[in-house]
Amino acid sequence: MKLGRLYLVATPRAGQPQGEFLARVEAALDGGVDTLQLRCKDWEATPYIALGERVAALARARGVPFFINDRVDVAAACGADGVHLGQGDLPPAWARRLVPGLPLGLSTHAPAQAHAALTEAPAYIAAGPVHATPTKPGRAPAGLAYVRAVAALNPPLPWYAIGGIDASTIHEVLAAGATRVAVVRAVLDAPDPAQAASDLLGTLRGVPA
């Protein structure tokens, strides 16, 4: 599984028609999103799996790695390539007991967490939030200093800066040492998700991976 540089965390808005959500995800993929996650916090398993199967099909058709947020059972049921776990989610060792060999992505918010995550042999780690973001209400931003700290670790695996990153902030994140970013609203809420993804990927390609 080859992880890309522009990671979309696709999060349906409350009350958003599923068809509209899927169309925006598909446009983002066509614009250049090359790693994808479906994040449906507090959803019951059945609708989460049903939507996961549809998003998985979009990703699979384009050869894009697809992760499910938090739910190992949903990831296994909908055929995802892996699961993304936050600091308060199922511990990595437990996730691997449930689905041996399942690739894991791990969220980190501080240097000690990054060090600990790297000992778990994840597929990747996420570092943030760089800026305050409504997708993580109440969480203080880790800031660009944390991006620099993770870059200084020189992790032997892919890592993504995440949190409030868009066309206006991506350059400072790359200057801090990131070469991959994860986004939510910058693409999904853009008037043209395909163009937004293409523009961000173009900026990323200006920096060696």
FIKOLZA-1660 file (N, C-alpha, C; in steps of 0.1 Angstrom, whole numbers, plus 5000, padded with zeros to 4 digits):
% residues 209
   i   px   py   pz ch aa at
   1 5008 4988 5000  A  M  N
   1 5000 5000 5000  A  M CA
   1 5009 5012 5000  A  M  C
   2 5007 5021 4990  A  K  N
   2 5015 5033 4988  A  K CA
   2 5007 5045 4993  A  K  C
   3 5011 5051 5003  A  L  N
   3 5004 5063 5008  A  L CA
   3 5007 5075 5001  A  L  C
   4 4998 5084 4998  A  G  N
   4 5000 5096 4990  A  G CA
   4 5004 5108 4999  A  G  C
   5 5003 5119 4993  A  R  N
   5 5007 5132 5000  A  R CA
   5 4995 5141 5004  A  R  C
   6 4984 5139 4998  A  L  N
   6 4972 5147 5001  A  L CA
   6 4961 5138 5006  A  L  C
   7 4959 5138 5019  A  Y  N
   7 4950 5129 5027  A  Y CA
   7 4938 5136 5030  A  Y  C
   8 4926 5132 5025  A  L  N
   8 4913 5138 5028  A  L CA
   8 4906 5130 5039  A  L  C
   9 4903 5136 5050  A  V  N
   9 4895 5130 5060  A  V CA
   9 4880 5135 5057  A  V  C
  10 4873 5126 5051  A  A  N
  10 4859 5128 5046  A  A CA
  10 4849 5127 5057  A  A  C
  11 4843 5138 5061  A  T  N
  11 4834 5138 5073  A  T CA
  11 4821 5143 5068  A  T  C
  12 4810 5135 5068  A  P  N
  12 4797 5140 5064  A  P CA
  12 4792 5151 5074  A  P  C
  13 4786 5162 5068  A  R  N
  13 4780 5172 5077  A  R CA
  13 4766 5167 5081  A  R  C
  14 4762 5171 5093  A  A  N
  14 4749 5167 5098  A  A CA
  14 4738 5172 5088  A  A  C
  15 4730 5162 5084  A  G  N
  15 4719 5165 5075  A  G CA
  15 4723 5165 5060  A  G  C
  16 4736 5163 5057  A  Q  N
  16 4740 5164 5043  A  Q CA
  16 4735 5152 5036  A  Q  C
  17 4728 5154 5024  A  P  N
  17 4724 5143 5016  A  P CA
  17 4736 5134 5012  A  P  C
  18 4734 5121 5013  A  Q  N
  18 4745 5112 5011  A  Q CA
  18 4750 5113 4996  A  Q  C
  19 4741 5115 4987  A  G  N
  19 4745 5117 4973  A  G CA
  19 4755 5129 4971  A  G  C
  20 4751 5140 4978  A  E  N
  20 4760 5152 4977  A  E CA
  20 4774 5149 4983  A  E  C
  21 4774 5142 4995  A  F  N
  21 4786 5139 5001  A  F CA
  21 4795 5130 4992  A  F  C
  22 4789 5120 4987  A  L  N
  22 4797 5111 4978  A  L CA
  22 4802 5118 4965  A  L  C
  23 4794 5127 4960  A  A  N
  23 4798 5134 4948  A  A CA
  23 4810 5143 4951  A  A  C
  24 4810 5149 4963  A  R  N
  24 4821 5158 4967  A  R CA
  24 4834 5149 4969  A  R  C
  25 4832 5138 4975  A  V  N
  25 4844 5129 4978  A  V CA
  25 4849 5124 4964  A  V  C
  26 4840 5121 4955  A  E  N
  26 4845 5116 4942  A  E CA
  26 4852 5127 4934  A  E  C
  27 4847 5139 4935  A  A  N
  27 4854 5151 4929  A  A CA
  27 4868 5153 4935  A  A  C
  28 4869 5152 4948  A  A  N
  28 4881 5154 4955  A  A CA
  28 4892 5143 4950  A  A  C
  29 4887 5131 4949  A  L  N
  29 4896 5120 4944  A  L CA
  29 4900 5123 4930  A  L  C
  30 4891 5128 4921  A  D  N
  30 4895 5131 4908  A  D CA
  30 4904 5143 4907  A  D  C
  31 4904 5151 4917  A  G  N
  31 4912 5163 4917  A  G CA
  31 4926 5160 4922  A  G  C
  32 4928 5148 4928  A  G  N
  32 4942 5144 4932  A  G CA
  32 4944 5139 4946  A  G  C
  33 4933 5139 4954  A  V  N
  33 4934 5133 4968  A  V CA
  33 4939 5118 4966  A  V  C
  34 4950 5115 4973  A  D  N
  34 4956 5102 4970  A  D CA
  34 4957 5093 4983  A  D  C
  35 4951 5097 4994  A  T  N
  35 4948 5089 5005  A  T CA
  35 4935 5094 5011  A  T  C
  36 4927 5085 5016  A  L  N
  36 4913 5089 5020  A  L CA
  36 4909 5082 5033  A  L  C
  37 4902 5089 5041  A  Q  N
  37 4896 5084 5053  A  Q CA
  37 4882 5088 5054  A  Q  C
  38 4873 5079 5059  A  L  N
  38 4859 5082 5062  A  L CA
  38 4858 5083 5077  A  L  C
  39 4853 5095 5082  A  R  N
  39 4852 5097 5096  A  R CA
  39 4837 5100 5099  A  R  C
  40 4831 5091 5106  A  C  N
  40 4816 5093 5110  A  C CA
  40 4815 5091 5125  A  C  C
  41 4819 5101 5132  A  K  N
  41 4819 5100 5147  A  K CA
  41 4805 5098 5152  A  K  C
  42 4803 5089 5161  A  D  N
  42 4791 5086 5168  A  D CA
  42 4780 5079 5159  A  D  C
  43 4784 5075 5148  A  W  N
  43 4774 5067 5139  A  W CA
  43 4773 5053 5144  A  W  C
  44 4761 5047 5142  A  E  N
  44 4760 5033 5145  A  E CA
  44 4766 5025 5134  A  E  C
  45 4769 5012 5137  A  A  N
  45 4777 5004 5128  A  A CA
  45 4771 5003 5114  A  A  C
  46 4758 5000 5114  A  T  N
  46 4752 4996 5101  A  T CA
  46 4753 5008 5091  A  T  C
  47 4748 5020 5094  A  P  N
  47 4750 5031 5084  A  P CA
  47 4765 5034 5081  A  P  C
  48 4773 5033 5091  A  Y  N
  48 4787 5036 5089  A  Y CA
  48 4793 5026 5079  A  Y  C
  49 4790 5013 5080  A  I  N
  49 4795 5003 5071  A  I CA
  49 4789 5005 5057  A  I  C
  50 4776 5009 5056  A  A  N
  50 4770 5011 5043  A  A CA
  50 4776 5022 5036  A  A  C
  51 4779 5033 5043  A  L  N
  51 4786 5044 5036  A  L CA
  51 4800 5041 5033  A  L  C
  52 4806 5033 5042  A  G  N
  52 4820 5029 5041  A  G CA
  52 4822 5021 5028  A  G  C
  53 4813 5012 5025  A  E  N
  53 4814 5004 5013  A  E CA
  53 4813 5012 5001  A  E  C
  54 4805 5023 5001  A  R  N
  54 4804 5031 4989  A  R CA
  54 4816 5040 4987  A  R  C
  55 4822 5045 4998  A  V  N
  55 4834 5053 4997  A  V CA
  55 4846 5044 4994  A  V  C
  56 4846 5032 4999  A  A  N
  56 4857 5023 4996  A  A CA
  56 4857 5020 4981  A  A  C
  57 4845 5018 4975  A  A  N
  57 4844 5016 4960  A  A CA
  57 4850 5027 4952  A  A  C
  58 4847 5040 4957  A  L  N
  58 4853 5051 4950  A  L CA
  58 4868 5051 4951  A  L  C
  59 4873 5048 4963  A  A  N
  59 4888 5048 4965  A  A CA
  59 4894 5037 4957  A  A  C
  60 4888 5025 4958  A  R  N
  60 4894 5013 4951  A  R CA
  60 4895 5015 4936  A  R  C
  61 4885 5022 4930  A  A  N
  61 4885 5024 4916  A  A CA
  61 4896 5032 4911  A  A  C
  62 4902 5040 4920  A  R  N
  62 4913 5049 4917  A  R CA
  62 4926 5045 4923  A  R  C
  63 4926 5033 4930  A  G  N
  63 4939 5029 4936  A  G CA
  63 4943 5037 4947  A  G  C
  64 4934 5043 4955  A  V  N
  64 4937 5052 4966  A  V CA
  64 4935 5044 4979  A  V  C
  65 4945 5044 4988  A  P  N
  65 4943 5038 5001  A  P CA
  65 4932 5044 5009  A  P  C
  66 4924 5035 5015  A  F  N
  66 4912 5040 5022  A  F CA
  66 4912 5035 5037  A  F  C
  67 4910 5045 5046  A  F  N
  67 4910 5042 5060  A  F CA
  67 4897 5045 5066  A  F  C
  68 4893 5038 5076  A  I  N
  68 4881 5041 5084  A  I CA
  68 4886 5047 5098  A  I  C
  69 4879 5058 5102  A  N  N
  69 4882 5064 5115  A  N CA
  69 4877 5056 5126  A  N  C
  70 4885 5052 5136  A  D  N
  70 4882 5047 5149  A  D CA
  70 4877 5033 5149  A  D  C
  71 4868 5029 5140  A  R  N
  71 4861 5016 5142  A  R CA
  71 4867 5005 5134  A  R  C
  72 4874 4996 5141  A  V  N
  72 4880 4984 5135  A  V CA
  72 4870 4975 5129  A  V  C
  73 4859 4973 5136  A  D  N
  73 4848 4965 5130  A  D CA
  73 4843 4970 5117  A  D  C
  74 4841 4983 5116  A  V  N
  74 4836 4989 5104  A  V CA
  74 4846 4988 5093  A  V  C
  75 4859 4990 5096  A  A  N
  75 4870 4989 5086  A  A CA
  75 4870 4975 5080  A  A  C
  76 4869 4965 5089  A  A  N
  76 4869 4951 5084  A  A CA
  76 4857 4948 5076  A  A  C
  77 4845 4953 5080  A  A  N
  77 4833 4949 5073  A  A CA
  77 4831 4956 5060  A  A  C
  78 4837 4968 5058  A  C  N
  78 4835 4974 5045  A  C CA
  78 4847 4973 5036  A  C  C
  79 4857 4965 5040  A  G  N
  79 4869 4963 5032  A  G CA
  79 4878 4974 5031  A  G  C
  80 4880 4982 5041  A  A  N
  80 4889 4993 5041  A  A CA
  80 4904 4987 5042  A  A  C
  81 4913 4996 5037  A  D  N
  81 4927 4992 5037  A  D CA
  81 4933 4993 5051  A  D  C
  82 4927 5001 5060  A  G  N
  82 4932 5002 5074  A  G CA
  82 4923 5010 5082  A  G  C
  83 4927 5013 5094  A  V  N
  83 4919 5021 5104  A  V CA
  83 4927 5031 5110  A  V  C
  84 4921 5043 5112  A  H  N
  84 4928 5054 5119  A  H CA
  84 4924 5055 5133  A  H  C
  85 4933 5055 5143  A  L  N
  85 4930 5055 5157  A  L CA
  85 4935 5068 5163  A  L  C
  86 4926 5075 5171  A  G  N
  86 4930 5086 5179  A  G CA
  86 4936 5082 5192  A  G  C
  87 4940 5092 5200  A  Q  N
  87 4946 5089 5213  A  Q CA
  87 4936 5083 5223  A  Q  C
  88 4923 5086 5221  A  G  N
  88 4913 5080 5230  A  G CA
  88 4906 5068 5224  A  G  C
  89 4911 5063 5213  A  D  N
  89 4904 5052 5206  A  D CA
  89 4910 5039 5211  A  D  C
  90 4906 5028 5205  A  L  N
  90 4911 5015 5208  A  L CA
  90 4927 5015 5207  A  L  C
  91 4934 5009 5217  A  P  N
  91 4948 5008 5216  A  P CA
  91 4953 5000 5204  A  P  C
  92 4964 5004 5198  A  P  N
  92 4968 4996 5186  A  P CA
  92 4969 4981 5188  A  P  C
  93 4975 4977 5200  A  A  N
  93 4976 4962 5202  A  A CA
  93 4963 4955 5202  A  A  C
  94 4953 4962 5208  A  W  N
  94 4939 4956 5208  A  W CA
  94 4933 4955 5194  A  W  C
  95 4935 4966 5186  A  A  N
  95 4930 4966 5173  A  A CA
  95 4936 4955 5165  A  A  C
  96 4949 4952 5167  A  R  N
  96 4956 4941 5159  A  R CA
  96 4951 4928 5164  A  R  C
  97 4947 4926 5176  A  R  N
  97 4941 4914 5181  A  R CA
  97 4928 4911 5173  A  R  C
  98 4920 4921 5171  A  L  N
  98 4907 4920 5164  A  L CA
  98 4909 4917 5150  A  L  C
  99 4918 4924 5143  A  V  N
  99 4920 4922 5129  A  V CA
  99 4936 4922 5127  A  V  C
 100 4942 4910 5128  A  P  N
 100 4956 4909 5126  A  P CA
 100 4961 4914 5113  A  P  C
 101 4971 4922 5113  A  G  N
 101 4977 4927 5101  A  G CA
 101 4970 4939 5095  A  G  C
 102 4960 4944 5102  A  L  N
 102 4953 4956 5097  A  L CA
 102 4962 4968 5098  A  L  C
 103 4965 4975 5087  A  P  N
 103 4973 4987 5088  A  P CA
 103 4967 4998 5097  A  P  C
 104 4975 5005 5105  A  L  N
 104 4970 5015 5114  A  L CA
 104 4976 5028 5111  A  L  C
 105 4967 5039 5112  A  G  N
 105 4972 5052 5113  A  G CA
 105 4970 5058 5127  A  G  C
 106 4979 5066 5132  A  L  N
 106 4978 5070 5146  A  L CA
 106 4979 5085 5147  A  L  C
 107 4969 5091 5154  A  S  N
 107 4970 5105 5157  A  S CA
 107 4980 5108 5169  A  S  C
 108 4987 5119 5167  A  T  N
 108 4996 5124 5178  A  T CA
 108 4994 5139 5179  A  T  C
 109 4996 5144 5192  A  H  N
 109 4994 5158 5195  A  H CA
 109 5006 5164 5202  A  H  C
 110 5016 5156 5205  A  A  N
 110 5027 5161 5213  A  A CA
 110 5039 5151 5210  A  A  C
 111 5051 5156 5212  A  P  N
 111 5063 5148 5209  A  P CA
 111 5063 5134 5216  A  P  C
 112 5059 5134 5229  A  A  N
 112 5059 5121 5235  A  A CA
 112 5050 5111 5229  A  A  C
 113 5038 5116 5224  A  Q  N
 113 5029 5107 5217  A  Q CA
 113 5035 5103 5203  A  Q  C
 114 5042 5111 5197  A  A  N
 114 5048 5108 5184  A  A CA
 114 5058 5097 5186  A  A  C
 115 5067 5098 5196  A  H  N
 115 5076 5088 5200  A  H CA
 115 5069 5075 5203  A  H  C
 116 5059 5075 5211  A  A  N
 116 5052 5063 5214  A  A CA
 116 5045 5056 5202  A  A  C
 117 5039 5065 5193  A  A  N
 117 5033 5060 5181  A  A CA
 117 5043 5052 5172  A  A  C
 118 5055 5058 5171  A  L  N
 118 5064 5052 5162  A  L CA
 118 5069 5038 5167  A  L  C
 119 5067 5035 5179  A  T  N
 119 5071 5022 5184  A  T CA
 119 5060 5011 5181  A  T  C
 120 5048 5016 5176  A  E  N
 120 5037 5007 5173  A  E CA
 120 5037 5002 5159  A  E  C
 121 5048 5006 5151  A  A  N
 121 5049 5003 5137  A  A CA
 121 5036 5006 5129  A  A  C
 122 5031 5018 5129  A  P  N
 122 5020 5022 5122  A  P CA
 122 5023 5023 5107  A  P  C
 123 5012 5024 5099  A  A  N
 123 5014 5027 5085  A  A CA
 123 5018 5042 5083  A  A  C
 124 5013 5050 5092  A  Y  N
 124 5016 5065 5092  A  Y CA
 124 5012 5070 5105  A  Y  C
 125 5017 5083 5108  A  I  N
 125 5012 5090 5119  A  I CA
 125 5007 5104 5114  A  I  C
 126 4997 5110 5122  A  A  N
 126 4992 5123 5119  A  A CA
 126 4997 5132 5131  A  A  C
 127 5001 5144 5127  A  A  N
 127 5006 5154 5137  A  A CA
 127 4998 5166 5137  A  A  C
 128 4992 5169 5148  A  G  N
 128 4984 5182 5149  A  G CA
 128 4975 5182 5161  A  G  C
 129 4965 5190 5161  A  P  N
 129 4961 5200 5150  A  P CA
 129 4971 5211 5150  A  P  C
 130 4975 5215 5138  A  V  N
 130 4984 5226 5136  A  V CA
 130 4977 5239 5140  A  V  C
 131 4965 5241 5136  A  H  N
 131 4957 5252 5139  A  H CA
 131 4944 5248 5146  A  H  C
 132 4937 5257 5153  A  A  N
 132 4924 5253 5158  A  A CA
 132 4914 5250 5146  A  A  C
 133 4906 5240 5149  A  T  N
 133 4897 5236 5138  A  T CA
 133 4883 5232 5144  A  T  C
 134 4872 5235 5138  A  P  N
 134 4859 5231 5143  A  P CA
 134 4857 5216 5142  A  P  C
 135 4865 5208 5135  A  T  N
 135 4864 5194 5135  A  T CA
 135 4869 5187 5147  A  T  C
 136 4877 5195 5155  A  K  N
 136 4882 5191 5168  A  K CA
 136 4879 5201 5179  A  K  C
 137 4867 5204 5182  A  P  N
 137 4863 5214 5191  A  P CA
 137 4869 5212 5205  A  P  C
 138 4874 5222 5211  A  G  N
 138 4880 5221 5225  A  G CA
 138 4894 5217 5225  A  G  C
 139 4900 5213 5214  A  R  N
 139 4914 5209 5214  A  R CA
 139 4923 5220 5211  A  R  C
 140 4933 5223 5219  A  A  N
 140 4942 5234 5217  A  A CA
 140 4951 5230 5205  A  A  C
 141 4954 5239 5196  A  P  N
 141 4963 5236 5185  A  P CA
 141 4977 5233 5190  A  P  C
 142 4983 5223 5184  A  A  N
 142 4997 5219 5187  A  A CA
 142 5007 5229 5180  A  A  C
 143 5003 5235 5170  A  G  N
 143 5011 5246 5163  A  G CA
 143 5021 5241 5154  A  G  C
 144 5028 5251 5148  A  L  N
 144 5039 5247 5138  A  L CA
 144 5051 5242 5146  A  L  C
 145 5052 5245 5159  A  A  N
 145 5063 5240 5166  A  A CA
 145 5063 5225 5167  A  A  C
 146 5051 5219 5167  A  Y  N
 146 5049 5205 5168  A  Y CA
 146 5053 5199 5154  A  Y  C
 147 5049 5205 5144  A  V  N
 147 5053 5201 5130  A  V CA
 147 5068 5200 5129  A  V  C
 148 5075 5210 5134  A  R  N
 148 5089 5210 5134  A  R CA
 148 5095 5199 5142  A  R  C
 149 5089 5197 5154  A  A  N
 149 5094 5186 5163  A  A CA
 149 5093 5172 5156  A  A  C
 150 5082 5170 5149  A  V  N
 150 5080 5157 5143  A  V CA
 150 5090 5156 5131  A  V  C
 151 5091 5167 5123  A  A  N
 151 5101 5167 5112  A  A CA
 151 5115 5164 5117  A  A  C
 152 5118 5169 5129  A  A  N
 152 5132 5166 5135  A  A CA
 152 5134 5152 5139  A  A  C
 153 5123 5145 5141  A  L  N
 153 5124 5130 5144  A  L CA
 153 5128 5122 5132  A  L  C
 154 5126 5128 5120  A  N  N
 154 5128 5121 5107  A  N CA
 154 5122 5107 5108  A  N  C
 155 5109 5107 5109  A  P  N
 155 5102 5093 5111  A  P CA
 155 5105 5085 5098  A  P  C
 156 5107 5072 5100  A  P  N
 156 5110 5063 5089  A  P CA
 156 5097 5058 5082  A  P  C
 157 5086 5066 5083  A  L  N
 157 5074 5062 5077  A  L CA
 157 5066 5075 5074  A  L  C
 158 5056 5074 5066  A  P  N
 158 5048 5087 5062  A  P CA
 158 5042 5093 5074  A  P  C
 159 5042 5106 5074  A  W  N
 159 5035 5114 5085  A  W CA
 159 5028 5126 5079  A  W  C
 160 5017 5129 5084  A  Y  N
 160 5008 5140 5079  A  Y CA
 160 5006 5151 5089  A  Y  C
 161 5009 5163 5085  A  A  N
 161 5004 5175 5093  A  A CA
 161 4989 5176 5091  A  A  C
 162 4982 5179 5102  A  I  N
 162 4967 5180 5101  A  I CA
 162 4962 5191 5110  A  I  C
 163 4951 5197 5106  A  G  N
 163 4944 5207 5115  A  G CA
 163 4944 5221 5109  A  G  C
 164 4933 5225 5103  A  G  N
 164 4932 5239 5099  A  G CA
 164 4941 5242 5087  A  G  C
 165 4945 5232 5079  A  I  N
 165 4954 5234 5068  A  I CA
 165 4945 5237 5055  A  I  C
 166 4949 5247 5048  A  D  N
 166 4942 5251 5036  A  D CA
 166 4952 5258 5027  A  D  C
 167 4947 5264 5016  A  A  N
 167 4956 5270 5006  A  A CA
 167 4963 5282 5013  A  A  C
 168 4958 5288 5023  A  S  N
 168 4964 5300 5029  A  S CA
 168 4974 5296 5040  A  S  C
 169 4974 5284 5044  A  T  N
 169 4983 5280 5055  A  T CA
 169 4993 5268 5051  A  T  C
 170 4991 5262 5040  A  I  N
 170 4999 5250 5036  A  I CA
 170 5014 5254 5035  A  I  C
 171 5017 5266 5030  A  H  N
 171 5031 5269 5028  A  H CA
 171 5039 5270 5041  A  H  C
 172 5033 5275 5051  A  E  N
 172 5040 5276 5064  A  E CA
 172 5041 5262 5070  A  E  C
 173 5032 5253 5067  A  V  N
 173 5033 5239 5072  A  V CA
 173 5044 5232 5065  A  V  C
 174 5045 5234 5052  A  L  N
 174 5056 5228 5045  A  L CA
 174 5070 5234 5049  A  L  C
 175 5070 5247 5051  A  A  N
 175 5082 5253 5056  A  A CA
 175 5087 5248 5070  A  A  C
 176 5077 5243 5078  A  A  N
 176 5081 5238 5091  A  A CA
 176 5086 5223 5090  A  A  C
 177 5085 5218 5078  A  G  N
 177 5091 5204 5076  A  G CA
 177 5082 5193 5071  A  G  C
 178 5069 5196 5071  A  A  N
 178 5060 5186 5066  A  A CA
 178 5061 5184 5051  A  A  C
 179 5059 5172 5046  A  T  N
 179 5058 5170 5031  A  T CA
 179 5045 5164 5027  A  T  C
 180 5036 5161 5037  A  R  N
 180 5023 5155 5035  A  R CA
 180 5013 5162 5044  A  R  C
 181 5001 5164 5039  A  V  N
 181 4991 5171 5048  A  V CA
 181 4978 5163 5047  A  V  C
 182 4970 5164 5057  A  A  N
 182 4957 5159 5058  A  A CA
 182 4947 5171 5059  A  A  C
 183 4936 5171 5052  A  V  N
 183 4927 5182 5052  A  V CA
 183 4912 5177 5053  A  V  C
 184 4904 5186 5057  A  V  N
 184 4889 5182 5057  A  V CA
 184 4882 5193 5049  A  V  C
 185 4879 5205 5056  A  R  N
 185 4871 5215 5050  A  R CA
 185 4878 5222 5038  A  R  C
 186 4891 5222 5037  A  A  N
 186 4898 5229 5026  A  A CA
 186 4894 5223 5013  A  A  C
 187 4890 5210 5013  A  V  N
 187 4886 5204 5000  A  V CA
 187 4871 5201 5000  A  V  C
 188 4866 5195 5011  A  L  N
 188 4852 5191 5011  A  L CA
 188 4842 5202 5010  A  L  C
 189 4846 5213 5017  A  D  N
 189 4837 5225 5017  A  D CA
 189 4840 5235 5006  A  D  C
 190 4850 5232 4998  A  A  N
 190 4853 5242 4987  A  A CA
 190 4842 5242 4976  A  A  C
 191 4841 5254 4970  A  P  N
 191 4831 5254 4959  A  P CA
 191 4834 5244 4948  A  P  C
 192 4846 5241 4946  A  D  N
 192 4850 5231 4936  A  D CA
 192 4860 5221 4942  A  D  C
 193 4856 5210 4948  A  P  N
 193 4865 5201 4955  A  P CA
 193 4876 5196 4947  A  P  C
 194 4874 5193 4934  A  A  N
 194 4884 5188 4925  A  A CA
 194 4895 5199 4923  A  A  C
 195 4891 5211 4921  A  Q  N
 195 4901 5222 4919  A  Q CA
 195 4909 5224 4932  A  Q  C
 196 4902 5224 4943  A  A  N
 196 4909 5226 4956  A  A CA
 196 4919 5216 4959  A  A  C
 197 4915 5203 4956  A  A  N
 197 4925 5192 4958  A  A CA
 197 4937 5193 4948  A  A  C
 198 4934 5197 4936  A  S  N
 198 4944 5198 4926  A  S CA
 198 4954 5209 4930  A  S  C
 199 4949 5220 4935  A  D  N
 199 4958 5232 4939  A  D CA
 199 4967 5228 4951  A  D  C
 200 4961 5221 4960  A  L  N
 200 4969 5217 4972  A  L CA
 200 4979 5206 4968  A  L  C
 201 4976 5197 4959  A  L  N
 201 4985 5187 4955  A  L CA
 201 4997 5194 4947  A  L  C
 202 4993 5203 4939  A  G  N
 202 5003 5210 4932  A  G CA
 202 5013 5217 4941  A  G  C
 203 5009 5223 4952  A  T  N
 203 5017 5229 4961  A  T CA
 203 5026 5219 4968  A  T  C
 204 5020 5208 4972  A  L  N
 204 5028 5197 4978  A  L CA
 204 5039 5192 4969  A  L  C
 205 5036 5191 4956  A  R  N
 205 5046 5186 4947  A  R CA
 205 5058 5195 4944  A  R  C
 206 5056 5207 4949  A  G  N
 206 5067 5217 4948  A  G CA
 206 5078 5214 4959  A  G  C
 207 5075 5205 4968  A  V  N
 207 5084 5202 4979  A  V CA
 207 5088 5187 4978  A  V  C
 208 5101 5183 4978  A  P  N
 208 5104 5169 4978  A  P CA
 208 5098 5161 4989  A  P  C
 209 5093 5149 4986  A  A  N
 209 5086 5140 4996  A  A CA
 209 5097 5134 5005  A  A  C
% end
